[in-house]
């Protein structure tokens, strides 16, 4: 189960990675906020 959850987290990060990198130059604070939200979301899934 944990492996499946970690896989889902990795897929989510890969899906949002291009969005965060493309918006990083224009909105660095916004990109940082999304990265923090993804980190919290993945942590909640693993727990």
Secondary structure as GFF3:
##gff-version 3
##sequence-region A 1 47
A	DSSP	alpha_helix	2	24	.	.	.	ID=ss1
A	DSSP	alpha_helix	28	46	.	.	.	ID=ss2
###
